[in-house]
Amino acid sequence: MSDPDTESVDVAVEVFRMLSDGTRVRLLWRMVEGEVSVHDLALAVGKPQAATSQHLAKLRLARLVTTRREGTTIYYQLANDHARQLVTDALHHAEHLGNGVPAHHQRPDGVS
């Protein structure tokens, strides 16, 4: 396996920087299953829409999310399957560091 080039490393560092904020991780997690409006994302993370939009703008600049406009509503979605896998793996890894059975290993009825 060859070493990554400098630009790839710089982009990876920026991606990890974006993941160093809990609000942004929560926003990305809400998009794992598909696109979500800014309004619904703001409600999901309990932040004002303006603050949520600022976080989303950073995620867009880091190329982790893309947008689609429908009338006056803007929808966000993860940029690709790599972004989806990154968020999923990071949160599943964190669950494995805790005690008990990780949530993603439990049955839908809560029984492990």
N, C-alpha and C positions, 0 to 999 in steps of 0.2 A: 504494500500500500504506500503510495507516495504522499508526501507532506502536502497539506493544503496551501494554496497560494495566499499571499498577504491580503488580498482583497476579500477572499472567502473568510479568512479569520476575522477581519474587521467587521464584516457583515454578521458573522456568528456572535461576536461580542456585542454588537448592537441589539441583536435579537434577545440575548440573555439580559441585557440592560432593560429591555422592554418587559421581560418576565420578572424583573425584580420588584415590581409594584403589584400589590395584592388586588387593587381595583382592576388593573389591566388583565391580570390572570383570570379574574372573575368574568370580565367582559369576553375574553377569548373562550372561556368555558361555555358561556351561554350560546356561542356561535358554533360549537362542535357539531350540532345536529342540523345546522342550516342558518339562513340569513335571519336577522332580527332587526327591527326598527330601532332607531336611536331612542325613541320614547320608551320602548319596552326594555332596552338595555339599561337606561337610567333607572327605571323602576326596579329592575332586577338587582342592581348593585346599590340601590338606596342613595344615589347621588343626584344633584341637580343636573338637568339636561346639558347645561353649558359646560359643567365640569366633565361630564361623561364625553361630550363631543371633543374636548381637549385631549382626553386619553385616547379616544378613537383616532384622532388626527395623528398622534404619535405612532400608533399601531399601523396606520396606513402608510406613513413615511418609512417605517421599518419594513414595509411590504409583507406584513403579517395578515392584513385584511384588505378587502376591496369593498367598493360601494356600488349601490344602484339606487337611482332616484325614481320615485313614482309620485308624480305631482309634487307636493311639498314634503313628502316623507322620504327620508334617506334610510336605506337598509344596508347593513353591514354583514359580511360573511368572511370566513377564513379564506385566505388567499389561495390555499391549495391543501392537498392531503398531507404534505410535510408539516405545515403549520398545525393542522388538526392532530397529527400524530405527536408532535412536540408537546402540545398542551396536554393531551391525554396521558402521555408517558410521564411528564413532570408531575401531574397530580396523582397518578397511580403510584409512582415511586414514593411520593410523600406519604400516601396512605400506608404503604408497606413499612415505613419507618415508625409508625405508631403501634400501639398495643392492639391485640385482637385481630379479627379478620377484616381485611380492607373492604370498604363498601363495595368496590367493584367486583369482589368475589362473593358477595352475598346474593341470595336469591331476591327477586323483587318483593317477596313478602317479608323480607328482613331476616329470614332464617339463614344461618350459615351452613 
